Amino acid sequence: MTRIAVTGASGKTGWRLVQEARRSGREVTAILRPGSAQPEGLEEARIVRLELADRDALSEALRDCEALVIATGARPSIDLLGPLKVDALAIRAQIAACRRTDVRRVVLVSSLCSGRWLHPLNLFGLILVWKGLGEHWLAESGLDWTVVRPGGLRETEEDLEREGVVFSAAGEQESNNIPRRLVARVCLDALDTPASIGRIVEITSRPGHPAQSLADWIAA
Ligand SMILES: NC(=O)c1ccc[n+]([C@@H]2O[C@H](COP(=O)([O-])OP(=O)(O)OC[C@H]3O[C@@H](n4cnc5c(N)ncnc54)[C@H](OP(=O)(O)O)[C@@H]3O)[C@@H](O)[C@H]2O)c1
């Protein structure tokens, strides 16, 4: 059975990624920080606690994984260097670990408007600028990558079957939102969709929007 790793697994998208991956029959290594609170939803995963800067520990955690899904992101705080450290430098550390361990497939949860300078979200430590740099490093890594850029993330778990995902290429969506569980599902679909390699995919969702898979959107 395929094993994937999920970093940021203690986060609100991360734990849903772990849960959805288990439901789809994958083994999962859930990577948390040493001090992360462990949310529900990780019960069926192998849990590994490490600092992403710990090269040996990260290599060891990735060793038997076929893919990495990155769901780390700076949490809101007064540390304005947080986005630089988490959304750029920690992405670089994860890319390097994948290259060391020959984990070729990487899906990165990024954000709409990633790479923009002029945006209100940049009041938090230029977060969109650093996310853009993280994406750039991944695109230049030689790995088989997909960047998923969601809109505003929602916690809702209700009526998800009524929500159709709105897909677009980079730079085509600026607003709207999407439940975190749908983001998790699109990331896992990307792992099953070779045509998503080397692509930035923007996603939001809308009730009543026609259901379309990632593969169908790319084919169209
Ligand atoms: N919030 C939004 O509306 C929105 C919109 C678009 C995109 N995004 C992006 O989507 C992604 C997922 O967002 P989310 O709201 O679901 O995440 P979240 O709940 O804020 O979780 C963030 C995760 O990153 C981890 N993390 C933070 N700093 C870290 C560090 N220095 N080293 C290692 N791990 C660290 C956290 O670990 P701890 O539990 O230990 O803190 C947690 O697991 C993020 O990249 C976010 O920026 C968010």
The ligand as a Gaussian input file, in Angstrom:
#p B3LYP/6-31G(d) Opt

LIG

0 1
 N       -6.400000      30.395000       6.647000
 C       -6.754000      30.620000       5.396000
 O       -7.848000      31.150000       5.099000
 C       -5.832000      30.227000       4.291000
 C       -6.163000      30.550000       2.977000
 C       -5.351000      30.102000       1.931000
 C       -4.221000      29.352000       2.210000
 N       -3.897000      29.065000       3.513000
 C       -2.698000      28.246000       3.730000
 O       -3.114000      26.877000       3.752000
 C       -2.221000      26.120000       4.584000
 C       -3.039000      25.374000       5.637000
 O       -3.735000      26.333000       6.428000
 P       -4.516000      25.897000       7.782000
 O       -5.250000      27.140000       8.239000
 O       -5.283000      24.651000       7.574000
 O       -3.280000      25.598000       8.715000
 P       -3.140000      25.752000      10.306000
 O       -4.343000      25.149000      10.962000
 O       -2.782000      27.170000      10.647000
 O       -1.886000      24.800000      10.584000
 C       -0.589000      25.186000      10.248000
 C        0.307000      23.982000      10.388000
 O        1.654000      24.387000      10.134000
 C        2.442000      23.989000      11.249000
 N        3.555000      24.901000      11.486000
 C        3.499000      26.219000      11.793000
 N        4.740000      26.694000      11.999000
 C        5.587000      25.646000      11.815000
 C        6.993000      25.494000      11.904000
 N        7.813000      26.529000      12.199000
 N        7.519000      24.278000      11.681000
 C        6.714000      23.232000      11.356000
 N        5.376000      23.301000      11.271000
 C        4.823000      24.511000      11.511000
 C        1.498000      24.016000      12.427000
 O        2.040000      23.258000      13.494000
 P        1.606000      23.568000      15.047000
 O        0.279000      22.866000      15.224000
 O        2.702000      22.972000      15.827000
 O        1.495000      25.055000      15.181000
 C        0.272000      23.381000      11.791000
 O        0.410000      21.983000      11.707000
 C       -1.236000      27.134000       5.168000
 O       -0.075000      27.175000       4.354000
 C       -2.000000      28.452000       5.045000
 O       -1.126000      29.565000       4.991000
 C       -4.676000      29.474000       4.539000

